[in-house]
C-alpha cells in the first residue's frame, strides 16, 4: 500500500499561520496591512482554512451544463434568421432574441432553427398575451425549450412606467399567462439593472429576491422556473459566491410558496466597468467575469462584445465574444467539473456571509412593506445611488482602478471618430410614475473629458 505523504507533516492551525505571517510583517499591523473591507462590509482575510468552513450549503452548480448564448435584436426578420443560424453553426447553444413589437412573425423566425438542440430566450419591449400564446403553441408543438423574459416590475424600475397604464393590468396579464400557457417559463427578474446602476452585491441579491417575492405574492400559480438575468462584475470570487447565494436564498423563499423548482440564471458581464478607451482590456474583464459566471453555476452565459459600448452589432465583436466562451468551455476544461467551488474555504465563507447579509436586507424590505413599496417611494433608487457614489469616489480618487482609463492611460488613444453609438447616460425628459433607476459606467465622466479634448 502506498504511504500517505501527508502523514509526515503535522497539521498547522490557523493560529500558527497567523503568528508566522505576523512575524514576517516585521512589526506592521496584521489587520491594517492584510485585511481589507469590501463594499458589502465583509472583512477579507489573507488566508482561509477549515476553521472558516462553518456551514456547508448543498447546492448544485453544474458548470458542465452552461449554454453559450447569442443576443440578437430582431429588426430585419430575414437577417435575424440568417444570423441565428450562422451563430449556431459557430458554437452558440442558445439565442436571446429582443423583439421590439408585436408585428414580428414569430413562426417564421423560429421555423428553421434546430429547436430541439438549442434553447431560446425572448426579451419583449411590450406585453401581449396573444403573442406569448403563439410562442407557447410553437414550444409545445416542436418540444422546444423557450423562455419569455417578462418583467413588469423591472420595466417600472428601469423605465419609470409599467408596460400598461395601470399596475393591476400588468399582474392580471401574468396571471392569465400562467393559466393559458403550458410549455413556457415567462417570469423574469432583471437583476442586471441593479448591478449596472451601482448596487453592491448584497443589494443585488436582496433586491432581486424581493423583486421575485412580489411575483410570488401576486401570481399564485407559478409552476415554471423563474429566470434571473444577472450581471457579473469583476470581483472574481465574490461574483462566484453571489450566484451561489442567489440559488440558496431563492430556494428558501420559493419553498414558502410551495414552489420547488430551482431558478434559471442567464448571466452577462457588467457594463459598469467597461471602457471606450483602451477597449481591448474589455476582453480581459469579460473573460474573468464569464469565468465567475461558469463557476458560480449560471445556466446560460451571454458574453458582452468588447466594443458593445461604441459600435453597433457587428460580426467581428460577436465572434470574439462567442469565442471567449468557446475557449473556456472546450479548451479550458470548464465544462468538465460540476460544483467546482465546493470545498473552497474562501468561497464558502463568502457564500455564508453574503447569504446572511442579503437575507437580513430582504427581511427588512418585506417587514417595511415590500419591494414595490420601496421602489415607488424611491428608497431602492436612493440606496443604490449611495452605493454607486461610494464606488464612483473610489474610482475618481484612483483607489479603484480601470487599466487604460484611470491607471496607465494611453494619451495617444483617440475615440471621437470611432463612436457609432452614444456611450453615455442618455437623458430623456418625460412623464413617469417613478424616477427610474439609471445604469451608469464608472468611466463616463473621465471619458467625456478626454473626448472633449481630442
Backbone torsions as a table, in degrees:
resi	resn	phi	psi	omega
1	UNK	NA	134.1	-179.5
2	UNK	-67.5	141.5	-179.9
3	UNK	-77.3	138.6	175.4
4	UNK	-78.2	110.8	-176.3
5	UNK	-61.9	-25.0	-178.9
6	UNK	-69.1	-16.9	178.5
7	UNK	-65.8	-20.0	-179.4
8	UNK	-80.3	-6.9	-175.7
9	UNK	-120.5	135.0	176.1
10	UNK	-77.1	145.7	177.1
11	UNK	-65.6	148.6	-179.8
12	UNK	-116.6	124.5	-178.0
13	UNK	-79.3	163.9	176.6
14	UNK	-61.1	-34.4	179.5
15	UNK	-62.1	-42.6	179.4
16	UNK	-67.6	-40.3	176.6
17	UNK	-59.1	-45.5	-178.8
18	UNK	-63.1	-40.6	178.3
19	UNK	-61.9	-40.5	179.2
20	UNK	-64.6	-41.9	179.3
21	UNK	-63.9	-45.0	-179.6
22	UNK	-61.3	-36.7	177.0
23	UNK	-62.9	-43.2	-177.8
24	UNK	-71.1	-18.4	-179.3
25	UNK	-76.4	-8.4	176.4
26	UNK	54.0	45.5	174.7
27	UNK	96.5	-13.8	178.4
28	UNK	-68.9	148.8	-178.4
29	UNK	-72.0	125.5	-177.7
30	UNK	-58.8	-49.0	-175.5
31	UNK	-66.4	-42.3	-178.2
32	UNK	-74.6	-30.2	-174.7
33	UNK	-85.9	-40.2	-167.9
34	UNK	-116.2	-11.4	179.7
35	UNK	-106.1	128.1	177.7
36	UNK	-121.5	154.1	-175.5
37	UNK	-106.4	126.0	-178.5
38	UNK	-80.6	165.4	176.0
39	UNK	-59.4	-19.5	178.3
40	UNK	-89.0	7.9	-178.2
41	UNK	62.8	41.5	173.3
42	UNK	-108.6	123.2	179.5
43	UNK	-83.0	118.2	-176.2
44	UNK	-96.7	122.1	-176.1
45	UNK	-89.8	163.5	179.6
46	UNK	-74.7	-19.1	177.3
47	UNK	-152.9	156.7	178.6
48	UNK	-132.3	147.5	176.5
49	UNK	-140.9	-168.9	-173.3
50	UNK	-62.9	-19.8	177.6
51	UNK	-67.9	-21.4	177.1
52	UNK	-88.1	-7.0	-176.9
53	UNK	-88.5	69.6	-171.0
54	UNK	-84.9	-27.2	-175.7
55	UNK	-146.8	123.1	179.4
56	UNK	-97.2	124.7	177.2
57	UNK	-95.5	131.8	176.8
58	UNK	-89.3	97.8	-174.8
59	UNK	-138.5	135.4	-179.7
60	UNK	-95.3	115.6	174.8
61	UNK	-121.0	89.5	-171.4
62	UNK	-86.3	88.1	-178.3
63	UNK	-60.8	-26.3	-176.9
64	UNK	-70.3	-16.2	-172.0
65	UNK	-107.5	7.8	-179.1
66	UNK	-68.9	144.6	-178.8
67	UNK	-102.8	139.5	174.5
68	UNK	-83.3	118.7	-172.1
69	UNK	-109.7	139.1	178.2
70	UNK	-112.6	129.3	176.3
71	UNK	-86.7	134.2	177.2
72	UNK	-138.2	122.0	174.0
73	UNK	-88.3	122.7	-174.7
74	UNK	-87.5	98.6	175.3
75	UNK	-109.4	-57.4	173.8
76	UNK	-102.0	116.0	-172.4
77	UNK	-59.4	-48.9	-177.2
78	UNK	-63.0	-41.3	179.4
79	UNK	-68.0	-34.1	178.4
80	UNK	-66.8	-40.5	177.2
81	UNK	-63.9	-45.4	179.5
82	UNK	-60.4	-43.4	-179.8
83	UNK	-66.1	-40.4	179.6
84	UNK	-61.6	-47.2	179.8
85	UNK	-62.7	-40.1	-179.8
86	UNK	-65.5	-44.8	-178.7
87	UNK	-67.8	-32.6	175.3
88	UNK	-64.9	-42.6	177.0
89	UNK	-63.2	-25.9	-177.7
90	UNK	-96.2	7.1	171.6
91	UNK	120.9	-7.4	177.6
92	UNK	-67.5	140.8	-178.1
93	UNK	-114.0	-4.5	174.3
94	UNK	-157.1	157.9	-178.6
95	UNK	-127.5	135.7	172.1
96	UNK	-112.0	106.3	179.1
97	UNK	-89.7	132.4	168.5
98	UNK	-97.6	120.9	-176.3
99	UNK	-107.3	114.6	-174.5
100	UNK	-78.7	-26.7	-177.0
101	UNK	-154.9	170.9	-174.7
102	UNK	-77.7	-5.8	-178.6
103	UNK	-76.7	-10.4	-177.6
104	UNK	-63.3	130.2	177.7
105	UNK	-80.3	91.5	-171.8
106	UNK	-68.1	-33.3	179.3
107	UNK	-64.7	-42.9	178.7
108	UNK	-66.7	-39.1	-179.3
109	UNK	-59.3	-37.9	-174.4
110	UNK	-95.8	-11.3	-169.9
111	UNK	-54.8	-45.5	-173.3
112	UNK	-93.4	-1.9	-176.5
113	UNK	-82.5	143.9	179.2
114	UNK	-77.6	77.5	-169.1
115	UNK	-67.1	-20.4	177.4
116	UNK	-80.3	-12.8	-176.6
117	UNK	-105.5	-23.0	-177.0
118	UNK	-126.2	161.4	173.9
119	UNK	-103.8	151.7	-176.4
120	UNK	-123.7	136.2	172.6
121	UNK	-116.7	138.5	175.3
122	UNK	-118.3	121.4	172.7
123	UNK	-105.8	119.9	-177.1
124	UNK	-100.8	147.2	171.3
125	UNK	-103.8	27.1	-179.7
126	UNK	-159.3	176.8	178.5
127	UNK	-131.0	119.1	-175.0
128	UNK	-148.2	122.0	177.7
129	UNK	-66.2	-46.4	-176.1
130	UNK	-62.0	-38.3	-178.9
131	UNK	-65.9	-43.3	179.5
132	UNK	-67.0	-35.8	178.0
133	UNK	-62.5	-37.3	176.2
134	UNK	-61.0	-43.5	-179.9
135	UNK	-66.0	-40.8	179.3
136	UNK	-60.7	-41.0	179.3
137	UNK	-63.3	-41.6	178.6
138	UNK	-65.5	-43.1	-180.0
139	UNK	-61.0	-40.4	-179.6
140	UNK	-69.2	-44.8	-177.7
141	UNK	-64.5	-41.8	-173.2
142	UNK	-100.9	6.4	179.4
143	UNK	53.3	46.3	-176.0
144	UNK	-96.7	152.1	173.9
145	UNK	-96.4	106.5	-175.2
146	UNK	-129.4	135.7	177.0
147	UNK	-120.1	130.5	174.6
148	UNK	-104.3	121.2	-173.4
149	UNK	-90.1	79.2	-176.3
150	UNK	-105.0	123.3	-173.5
151	UNK	-146.8	80.5	179.7
152	UNK	-58.9	-37.2	179.5
153	UNK	-67.8	-40.2	175.9
154	UNK	-63.2	-36.1	176.2
155	UNK	-62.1	-44.2	177.9
156	UNK	-62.6	-44.4	-177.6
157	UNK	-64.6	-40.6	-175.6
158	UNK	-84.5	-37.5	-173.7
159	UNK	-100.0	-24.1	-176.4
160	UNK	93.0	-10.1	179.4
161	UNK	-134.0	155.6	172.8
162	UNK	-73.2	168.9	172.6
163	UNK	-59.0	-47.7	177.5
164	UNK	-113.8	164.9	-168.4
165	UNK	-58.7	-47.4	-174.5
166	UNK	-95.8	138.8	179.2
167	UNK	-55.7	-45.7	-175.2
168	UNK	-59.3	-37.5	-178.5
169	UNK	-60.9	-36.1	179.8
170	UNK	-64.1	-44.3	-179.7
171	UNK	-75.4	-31.6	174.3
172	UNK	-60.9	-39.7	178.2
173	UNK	-62.2	-43.7	179.2
174	UNK	-64.1	-39.7	177.6
175	UNK	-65.2	-38.2	176.4
176	UNK	-64.2	-44.6	178.9
177	UNK	-61.7	-37.2	177.8
178	UNK	-61.7	-32.2	-177.7
179	UNK	-83.8	-32.4	-170.6
180	UNK	-103.0	-8.8	178.9
181	UNK	-106.8	149.1	-178.4
182	UNK	-129.3	-15.6	-171.1
183	UNK	-119.7	7.4	-173.6
184	UNK	-122.3	145.2	158.7
185	UNK	-93.7	131.3	-173.2
186	UNK	-134.6	-2.3	178.1
187	UNK	-98.4	125.4	-174.5
188	UNK	-128.5	151.8	176.9
189	UNK	-120.5	118.6	179.1
190	UNK	-84.5	76.6	-179.9
191	UNK	-70.0	-26.1	-178.3
192	UNK	-60.9	-27.5	178.4
193	UNK	-57.5	-43.6	-176.4
194	UNK	-68.7	-40.4	179.0
195	UNK	-66.1	-46.5	-177.2
196	UNK	-69.7	-19.3	177.1
197	UNK	-87.1	-10.4	175.3
198	UNK	113.9	9.1	177.8
199	UNK	-66.1	144.0	173.9
200	UNK	-76.8	175.3	-171.1
201	UNK	-65.9	-39.7	178.4
202	UNK	-61.8	-42.7	177.9
203	UNK	-64.0	-43.1	179.8
204	UNK	-56.5	-46.8	-177.8
205	UNK	-67.4	-50.5	-175.3
206	UNK	-64.8	-43.8	-179.3
207	UNK	-66.3	-39.2	-179.8
208	UNK	-66.0	-40.6	179.7
209	UNK	-71.4	-37.8	175.8
210	UNK	-66.3	-36.5	173.8
211	UNK	-58.1	-49.8	179.2
212	UNK	-64.3	-36.6	-178.7
213	UNK	-62.6	-29.7	175.5
214	UNK	-62.4	-38.5	177.9
215	UNK	-69.6	-40.0	177.0
216	UNK	-59.8	-38.4	-178.9
217	UNK	-70.2	-31.0	-172.2
218	UNK	-104.0	-14.1	-178.9
219	UNK	-127.0	89.9	-171.9
220	UNK	-68.4	-20.2	-172.7
221	UNK	-104.5	33.5	176.8
222	UNK	-65.8	119.7	-178.7
223	UNK	-132.4	18.7	177.0
224	UNK	-131.5	158.3	178.9
225	UNK	-57.4	142.9	171.5
226	UNK	-88.3	136.7	-176.1
227	UNK	-97.9	128.1	174.0
228	UNK	-106.5	122.2	173.5
229	UNK	-95.8	107.2	-169.3
230	UNK	-113.7	135.6	172.5
231	UNK	-95.3	138.9	-175.1
232	UNK	-111.9	127.3	-179.2
233	UNK	-93.9	-167.3	-170.0
234	UNK	-94.7	-4.9	179.0
235	UNK	-79.5	87.5	-162.2
236	UNK	-47.3	-60.3	-175.1
237	UNK	-72.5	-35.8	176.6
238	UNK	-60.7	-39.5	-178.4
239	UNK	-70.0	-35.8	173.8
240	UNK	-59.9	-47.8	-179.8
241	UNK	-64.3	-35.4	-178.3
242	UNK	-58.6	-47.3	-179.3
243	UNK	-65.4	-36.3	176.9
244	UNK	-63.1	-42.5	-179.5
245	UNK	-65.4	-37.9	176.2
246	UNK	-52.6	-48.4	-177.9
247	UNK	-67.1	-42.7	-177.4
248	UNK	-61.8	-51.3	-174.8
249	UNK	-75.0	-34.7	177.1
250	UNK	-59.8	-42.7	-178.2
251	UNK	-63.8	-39.8	178.7
252	UNK	-61.8	-45.1	-178.2
253	UNK	-70.1	-45.2	-177.0
254	UNK	-61.5	-37.1	-179.2
255	UNK	-63.3	-26.0	177.2
256	UNK	-66.0	-21.0	179.2
257	UNK	-104.8	9.5	-178.6
258	UNK	73.8	19.4	-179.3
259	UNK	-98.3	110.7	-171.7
260	UNK	-104.1	7.3	179.6
261	UNK	-87.8	148.4	176.5
262	UNK	-73.8	159.1	173.1
263	UNK	-78.0	163.3	179.1
264	UNK	-115.5	123.9	-174.1
265	UNK	-111.3	123.1	169.2
266	UNK	-113.5	119.8	-172.1
267	UNK	-108.3	148.5	177.6
268	UNK	-141.2	139.6	174.5
269	UNK	-57.9	145.9	-179.6
270	UNK	-67.8	155.4	171.1
271	UNK	-91.9	-15.6	-168.5
272	UNK	-60.5	-35.1	-178.0
273	UNK	-102.1	11.1	-178.3
274	UNK	-87.3	155.4	-172.4
275	UNK	-134.8	157.3	174.6
276	UNK	-94.4	-26.9	174.4
277	UNK	-87.8	146.1	-176.4
278	UNK	49.4	49.3	-169.9
279	UNK	-66.0	-19.5	179.6
280	UNK	-66.0	-22.8	176.0
281	UNK	-62.4	-24.3	177.8
282	UNK	-57.9	-30.4	179.0
283	UNK	-67.0	-36.3	176.8
284	UNK	-67.5	-41.9	179.9
285	UNK	-63.1	-47.8	-177.6
286	UNK	-67.7	-29.8	178.6
287	UNK	-63.9	-48.6	-179.7
288	UNK	-68.0	-32.8	179.5
289	UNK	-68.7	-38.7	175.0
290	UNK	-66.9	-35.8	175.8
291	UNK	-61.6	-43.7	177.3
292	UNK	-60.2	-42.0	-179.1
293	UNK	-63.2	-41.4	179.5
294	UNK	-64.7	-50.7	-176.5
295	UNK	-68.6	-26.5	177.7
296	UNK	-79.1	-14.7	173.9
297	UNK	100.8	29.5	176.5
298	UNK	-64.0	143.7	177.4
299	UNK	-79.0	-33.2	177.6
300	UNK	-144.8	148.4	-180.0
301	UNK	-131.5	124.7	175.7
302	UNK	-110.1	107.4	-176.2
303	UNK	-72.6	154.9	178.8
304	UNK	-98.8	119.1	178.3
305	UNK	-57.3	145.3	-175.9
306	UNK	-59.9	-25.6	-175.9
307	UNK	-109.1	17.6	-173.7
308	UNK	-63.5	-23.6	-177.6
309	UNK	-72.0	-33.3	-169.3
310	UNK	-125.6	-9.1	177.5
311	UNK	-112.5	146.6	169.5
312	UNK	-67.2	164.6	178.0
313	UNK	-51.0	131.7	179.9
314	UNK	-145.9	154.4	-173.5
315	UNK	-63.1	-39.4	-176.3
316	UNK	-67.1	-48.5	-179.8
317	UNK	-61.1	-42.3	178.7
318	UNK	-63.5	-40.6	-177.7
319	UNK	-65.9	-43.5	178.7
320	UNK	-61.7	-45.1	-179.2
321	UNK	-61.6	-42.2	179.8
322	UNK	-67.9	-40.3	-178.6
323	UNK	-66.4	-30.8	175.1
324	UNK	-57.9	-44.1	179.7
325	UNK	-71.1	-36.5	178.3
326	UNK	-63.7	-38.9	178.3
327	UNK	-66.3	-44.3	179.1
328	UNK	-62.1	-38.0	-175.2
329	UNK	-80.6	-44.1	-169.3
330	UNK	-103.6	-17.0	-177.6
331	UNK	-119.3	-16.5	-177.9
332	UNK	-107.5	5.2	175.4
333	UNK	63.8	24.5	177.5
334	UNK	-72.6	-12.9	-179.3
335	UNK	-98.4	10.9	-173.6
336	UNK	-99.8	-15.5	-173.1
337	UNK	-128.2	129.2	172.6
338	UNK	-91.7	152.4	-179.2
339	UNK	50.5	50.2	-172.9
340	UNK	-66.3	-21.4	-177.9
341	UNK	-86.4	-8.5	-179.2
342	UNK	-59.3	135.4	176.2
343	UNK	89.1	-7.7	174.8
344	UNK	-78.4	112.5	-176.6
345	UNK	-57.6	-41.0	-178.0
346	UNK	-64.6	-50.2	-177.7
347	UNK	-66.4	-38.8	178.0
348	UNK	-64.4	-38.7	178.0
349	UNK	-65.3	-44.4	177.5
350	UNK	-62.0	-41.3	179.6
351	UNK	-58.8	-46.4	-179.2
352	UNK	-63.7	-45.0	-176.7
353	UNK	-68.8	-43.4	178.2
354	UNK	-63.8	-39.6	-179.8
355	UNK	-63.8	-43.3	-179.6
356	UNK	-64.1	-45.2	-177.8
357	UNK	-69.1	-42.0	-179.3
358	UNK	-67.1	-40.4	179.2
359	UNK	-65.1	-38.4	178.2
360	UNK	-64.0	-42.1	178.7
361	UNK	-67.1	-41.2	176.7
362	UNK	-57.8	-46.7	-179.3
363	UNK	-63.6	-36.4	179.1
364	UNK	-65.8	-41.6	177.9
365	UNK	-62.0	-45.9	-178.4
366	UNK	-66.3	-38.2	-179.6
367	UNK	-66.4	-23.9	-177.3
368	UNK	-105.7	24.1	171.5
369	UNK	113.9	-9.7	176.6
370	UNK	96.4	170.9	-171.8
371	UNK	-65.1	-45.2	-177.6
372	UNK	-61.3	-39.3	177.6
373	UNK	-61.3	-46.1	178.8
374	UNK	-63.9	-38.0	-179.7
375	UNK	-67.1	-46.7	-179.1
376	UNK	-64.9	-31.4	-179.1
377	UNK	-86.7	-1.4	177.4
378	UNK	81.9	6.7	-177.6
379	UNK	-68.8	-43.0	-179.7
380	UNK	-60.7	-47.3	179.5
381	UNK	-60.6	-42.8	-178.6
382	UNK	-64.4	-43.5	-179.1
383	UNK	-65.3	-40.9	177.6
384	UNK	-64.5	-40.7	-179.6
385	UNK	-63.6	-36.8	177.1
386	UNK	-61.6	-44.1	178.1
387	UNK	-66.2	-41.1	179.8
388	UNK	-63.1	-40.0	-179.9
389	UNK	-65.2	-39.0	177.8
390	UNK	-62.1	-44.2	179.6
391	UNK	-67.6	-39.6	179.4
392	UNK	-62.5	-39.5	177.9
393	UNK	-64.0	-38.3	176.9
394	UNK	-64.3	-40.4	178.2
395	UNK	-67.2	-46.5	-177.8
396	UNK	-62.9	-31.9	-179.7
397	UNK	-86.5	-5.8	179.4
398	UNK	87.7	0.7	179.5
399	UNK	-75.4	-28.4	170.1
400	UNK	-109.7	122.4	-169.9
401	UNK	-110.6	146.0	167.3
402	UNK	-123.8	110.7	-176.8
403	UNK	-59.3	136.1	-179.7
404	UNK	87.5	-6.2	-179.0
405	UNK	-120.6	-69.1	175.5
406	UNK	-105.4	5.5	172.9
407	UNK	-142.8	128.0	-177.5
408	UNK	53.6	49.6	177.4
409	UNK	-72.7	147.1	174.4
410	UNK	-89.1	105.6	-175.1
411	UNK	-66.0	-18.0	-179.5
412	UNK	-87.3	-6.9	-178.1
413	UNK	-69.8	124.5	179.7
414	UNK	-118.6	138.3	-176.7
415	UNK	-131.0	-11.7	-171.7
416	UNK	-54.4	-39.0	-175.0
417	UNK	-92.2	5.8	-179.6
418	UNK	-109.7	3.7	-175.5
419	UNK	-86.6	111.3	173.5
420	UNK	-92.8	-22.6	178.7
421	UNK	-122.7	154.2	175.1
422	UNK	-82.2	113.5	-169.4
423	UNK	-90.8	14.1	-175.5
424	UNK	-119.3	171.0	178.7
425	UNK	-58.2	130.9	178.8
426	UNK	-99.9	129.9	178.6
427	UNK	-98.8	120.1	-179.6
428	UNK	-128.7	90.1	-178.1
429	UNK	-60.5	129.2	178.5
430	UNK	-166.7	168.9	-178.5
431	UNK	-83.6	126.4	179.5
432	UNK	-134.5	157.5	177.9
433	UNK	-70.7	-38.4	177.0
434	UNK	-135.1	163.9	173.2
435	UNK	-75.7	119.9	-174.7
436	UNK	-69.2	157.6	173.4
437	UNK	-80.5	126.3	-172.1
438	UNK	-105.5	127.2	173.7
439	UNK	-77.6	135.5	-179.6
440	UNK	-148.9	137.0	178.9
441	UNK	-84.7	152.7	-179.6
442	UNK	-64.8	-33.4	-170.8
443	UNK	-89.9	3.4	-169.9
444	UNK	-59.9	-49.5	-177.7
445	UNK	-61.3	-45.6	-179.0
446	UNK	-64.1	-39.8	179.8
447	UNK	-67.7	-38.6	178.3
448	UNK	-63.3	-38.2	177.5
449	UNK	-65.8	-40.9	179.4
450	UNK	-66.8	-40.9	179.5
451	UNK	-63.1	-38.6	-178.8
452	UNK	-68.4	-20.6	-178.8
453	UNK	-98.8	0.9	179.5
454	UNK	-72.2	NA	NA
